[in-house]
Amino acid sequence: MTVEQVTDDVFLPGTYARGVPYSRFRELREHSPVCRTGEPAVGPWPPGPGFWAVFRHADVKHVLRSPQTFSSHLGATQLRDPDTEADLKFVRAMMLNQDPPGHSRLRRIVAASLTPRAARELEHVIDARARALADGVADRGEADFVALSADLPVQTLAHVLGVPQEDGALIHDWANRIIGYQDTDYALSRTAPDGLTPMGRAALARRPAPRTRPDGRPVNPRSREALADMFHYAHALAERPAPGSVMAAMREGGLSRDEFEMMFFLFAVAGSETVRNALPGGLLTLLDHPGQYALLRARPDLIPSAVEEMLRYWPPVVHFRRTAAHDTELGGQRIRRGEKVAVFHPSANRDERVFADPDRFDITRSPNDHVSFGFGPHFCLGAHLARAQLRAVLRAVLDRLPGLERAGEAVRLTSNFQNGLKHLPVRWRTDR
């Protein structure tokens, strides 16, 4: 058995369907903090060449802040290599897959629409929507919190992009197909045309039907071929951008066609999916620690601190990839130019060298130097909005869903990239 085969488990999506392997990460942090990891075939997806996995907090930060050594552009940021050179060229146009100075140029174009001030101005809208979602189910006494909470990031993203609220279902559709393609429940599109705007229905008509190539291999879910409907919608929306929206900034920013399409991809998918995973995952963590939940009910002033601890304990993203731009050394390992390097956020967030008693969930934890939003030049541009949504949902839950508790088993998403839930049944008292 090779070294890569020994650590295959941290790559396999089925591992995460059972839960993030924190005990395995602890073992690797101690004995193999940077190690070669296999990339075996998964279902119809062929095997890859393997990669270097990075588990310690300091090493993760070093990789993320060193684009001159660990490039986002050379091989893009997903572990699975693009199928063709054309696919690689296409995804390289995304801001996420750029290094400075190209990354800096793209980030500046949209940053003015996502400043902390802009997030604060949106907070009253986010709060009102979170309360409305809770009020809409308060008398029922039970719900699937994954389905309930998923509407808030979609509504927020639609507001930021200027997408009509009627077309929010399309954002769900795109995120499921692109992010959840490893899970059979998410891989297929299910959006119906009823209720969509004419622009949404026109995009839906462009949805690609075949999910496999003529040779039987899967179509890359992040290729232009697989995203024809999303890009058709993006161009149609750009014809009538809402003033002050990210879409307006994109239209006026001098983006190339590829850059424009991939910027829309980034916001439409990453902008909703991160919060969509963090909300139910964070709530599940809180419900599984009743002492901390009781403390939060008694002291709602701890909501901001609780949000940070929820993000540390349940990071919405498992890993991100970089590619070595030249021969280098990390954690005592010699890494060659062109080799893939992946940082594991859940492991870094439980590093004993940084966090006291790291497996303890503590909503008063301070400082809390988690890396759930990344680090360095690619630190999440929407972190302020994500935090605002998490705070709003906690306030709504505390105020409007008394006695909230689990009503069944949570069902995890099968994905080695997104740390998500598909179902979280909850119940509460209706005697408010």
N, C-alpha and C positions, 0 to 999 in steps of 0.2 A: 504494500500500500504506500503510495507517495504522500509527501507532506501535503500536497494540494487536496488529496482525497480525505485526509484526516480532518480538514477544515471545511469540507463541502457544506456542512450543515449551516454555516453562516450565510451561504449563498442561496440555498434552496428555498423557494417560496413556501413550501409545505411546512418548514420549520416555524415560520411566523404565523401560519394559520393556527398553530397550537399556542403561540405566545412568544414574545421576544425572549431569546435565550440568554437572560441576564447572567445566570450562573456560568454559562459557557463563555460569555464575554469577560467575566471576572477572571476565569482561569487563563484566558488568552492575554488579558492585560498583564497578568503576573508573569507568565512564562513565554509568551510569543506576541508581544505588543505590536509588532509589525511582521506579518507572515504571509507566505504564498498561500493562496486559496484557489481551489478548483472552481470551474464554471461549467458544470455538467449540463447535458441536455435536459430540458424541462418540457415534457409533452412534445409538441411538434417543433419546439424551438431547439435549434442545434447547439452543440457545446461551443464554448468559447475558449480562449487561450489561458484563462485564469488571470488573477490580479493580486496585487499586494493589498491586504486588509490592515487598517490602522485603527487601534482600539483605545489608546491612551489620550486623555484630554489635551495634554501639551502637544503631542504629535499631531492630533487632529487640527488644533489651532495653527500649528506650523504649516501644515499642508494648505489650509484654507487661506492663509495670509501670504502665500508665496507663489503667485501665479507665474513668476519668471522661471520657477523650477517645476511646479505642479500645475500644468496648464488645463484650463477648462475648454480651450479651443481645439487643441490637437485632435482629440478623439471624442469631443463633447462630454457630457456629464452623466450619461446613463451607462450602466455597466455593460449592457448588451451592445456590441458594436453595431453601427448602422450597416444595413445589408450591402450597400453599394457606395462608391465614391460620390455619386450624385446625392444619395441620401445624407451622407456626411456633410457635403457642401451645403445642403439645404438647412440642416439643423444647426450648423455653425453660425447661421445668420441670427440665431436667438441670442438675446442679451446674456442669458444664463450660460451660454456656450462660447462666450467671448472672454478674452483677457484684456487688461488695460493696454493701450488707450482706447481700443474699439469699444470695450465694455463701458468705459467711463462716458464716452460720447452717447451711447444709447441710453444709459442710466439718466443722464442729465435731461434728455428729451422728455421723460415721463415723471421725473422726480418731483417737479413742482406741483403735480396733481396728487402726490402721496406724502406730503410733509406731515410732521406731527401736528402742525396747526390745522392742516386740512382734515386730518383724522379727528381732531378735537371738534371741528365744526360739524363733522358727520356724526358725532357721538349721540346727539339728541335723536337723530333719525334712527340710528342703530338701536338705542334704548327703546324707542317707541315700537320698533319692529319686534324686538325680543319680547317685550311685554305683550304685544298682540299675539304672537305665536303661543305664549303660555296661556293667555286668556282664552284663546280659541279652543284649548283642550282642557281647561281647568275643571269643568263640570263632568268630564268623562272619567276622571280618576285613574286613567292609565293611557299609555302611548308607547310607541317605539321611539325612543329618544333620538336614534340615528335619523329616522325619517323626519321627525319634528325639527331637529336642530339644523338639518341640511338646508332648510329654506333661508336661514339668515345669511350665510355667506353668499348664497346665490343672489339674494336681494341686494346685499351690499355691493357685490361685484357688478351687478346690473346697473346700480346707481353710479358707480365709479366710471364704468365704461360707456354709460348712456344706452344700455341695452333695454328695450321695453320689458317691463316685468312679465308680460305675457309670454315672452320667449325664454324665461328662466329655465324651462325644462330642457332646452337645448344645451345649456351649460352643464346640467347634470349628465346629459347624454355624452357630451364630449369628454368630460372628466372620467366617466365610467369606462369608456372605450380606451382612453389613452393611459390612464393611471392604473385601472383595474383589470387590464387585459389578461393578467395571470389567473384571474378568478372567473370561472364560467358564469357566475351570476352577473358579473359586471361587463363581460367582454362584448356582449351584443347590445345594440341600440334598441330602445323600446319607445322612444318618443313618438307620440301620435300627432297628427297635424291639427287636431281639434284644439282651439283656443290660441294657437299661434298667430302672430301677425302675418300679413301677406309676405313680408320679408322672411319670416321664419319658415313659412311653408315652402317658399321657393328654395331656401337652403336645404330643407329636409329632402326635397326632390333630388338634390345632388348627392345625397348620402350614398357612399359606395356600398354595393351589395356584396360582392365577393370578399371573403375574409382570407382567402388563400390564393397563392399564385398558381399559374398553370402547372408548375412542378410539384404542387402540393405543400410548399412551404408557406407559413403564415405571412400575411402582408404586415410590414412594419407599421404598428399603430401610430407612429410619429412621422410617417412619410407624407409627402404632399398627396400621394395617391389615396391614402386612407383618410385624409382630412379635407377632402374636396368640399364637403358641405360646410364645414366651419369657415374655410377661407372664402367661400362664396358669400357667406353671411357677413364676414368681416368687411369685405369690399363694399357690400351694399350698405352696411351701417356707416361706413366712412363717407358716404355721399350725404349723410345728414347727421353729423356728429353733434351731440349736445354740447353747448358752450361750457367750457371749463372742464370737460371730461377728459379722461386719459385718451379716449379715441380722438378728440380734437387735437390734443398735443401730438399724438402719433401722426395725424394727417399733416400737421404743420411742421413736423420735425425733419423733413427731408429724408425719410427712410426709403430705402430701396424696396422693391416688391417683396423680396424674401424677408427683409428685416421687418416690414410691416406685418406680414402674415405671421411670422414667428413671435413678434411682440404680442399680437392678439392671442396667439396660442398660449403664451406664458401667462398672461393675465387671466384668460378665460378658464384655464385649467389649474395652474398652480395657485392662482388667486382665490379659488374657491376650495380646492381639495385640501389644502393645508389646514384651514379652519374647520372644514367638514370632518377631518380626522381628529383634530385637537379637542373639539367640543364634546363629543360623546366619550372619547378616551379619558379626557380630564374628569368628566362627571363620574364615569365608572370608578376611577381611582378614588374620588372623593367618597362615593357611596361604599366602597370597600374599606374605607378607614373612618368608621362612624365617630370615633373620638375627634378627628379633625373636622368632620362635617358639623358636629355639635359645636365645636369651637368657632367655626365660621358663622353658624347661625347666631351665636351669642355675640360675635364681633365682626359684623359685616365690613368694618373698616379694614379687615385683613384681605378683602377681595383682591386687590392688586398683588399682594404677596402670594396669595393662593394661586393666582393665575400663573405666576412664574414657576411655582413648584409643580403645578399640573403640567406645564410645558416641559420641565425637567424630567418628570417621572414618566410622562407619556409623550415623547417627541413625535410629531406627526410624520417625520421622514426618517427612514432607517439609515440610508447611506447616500453619499454623492461621490461621483467619480472624478478623478483628475488623471492626466497622462504626464509622465515624466518628460520634461523638455530636454533634459540632458542627464547623463549619468550622475547619480547622487547617492547619498547615504541617509537612512532614516531608521532610528531605533536599532542601530547596529546591523542593518541589512543593506546590501548593495543593490540599488535599484537602477536598472538600465534605461537608457533613453527609449521612449516609445512604450514602456510598460504601463499598464493600468494600475492606478492607486485608488482605493476607495476608503473614505473615512466613515466610521460607524458612530452616528450621533447618540444612540441609546447607550453605547458603551462609554463614550466620553462623559455623558451625563451621570454616570454612576462610578466615576473614577475616584477611588479612595484617597488619592493624592490631592484631590481638590475639594471633595465633599465629605464632611464628617458623617459617619453612619449613612452612606449613600443609598442604602435600600430602605431607609426610613422615609416615609412621606410626612413632611413637616411644613405646614402652610406658613409658619413664621420663619422659615429658613432665610438667613441673610449672612453674608452675601450669597447670591445664587447665580454663579457664572456658567449657566447652561449654554449649550451651543445649538439649541433647537431651531434657531433662526439663522444658523450658519455663523460665519465670522469672516473678517477681512473684507475685501472689495465686493464680495457677493452676499454680504449680509442682507437678509430679506428686506426688500424695499417696502413690502406691505406689513411689516411687523407691528407698526402702530395700529393699523386697522384690525389686524388679527387680535391684538390684545384688547382693543376696545370691544370687539364682539364677544370675546370670552368673558370680560367683566360684565357686559350687558346681560348675557345669558345667566350668569351666576346671580345677579341681582333679581332677575325675573323669576328664577327658580326659588330663591329664598322668599320672595314676596308673595308668589302666586301659586306655588305647588307645595303646600305644607306636608311634612312627613314623607317626603320623596324617598323611595327605596327601590331596590331591584325587584322585578317581578318574574324573573326567569334568567336563563343563561344568556350571556352575551355571545354573539357569533362574530368571529374575527374575519377580516379580509385576508384572502390568500395572496400575499404580495411580499416580495423581499425589498420593496422600495417604500411603500406607504404603510405606516403603522396605523391601521384603521379597523373600524368595526362596521359590520353590515347590519347588525340588529342589537339593540339594547332595550329590552322591555322593562318599563318602570311603572310604578303606581304611586299614588299620593292620596291624601285625605281630601274630601270635597266639602268638608264642614267649615269652610273659611268664615 
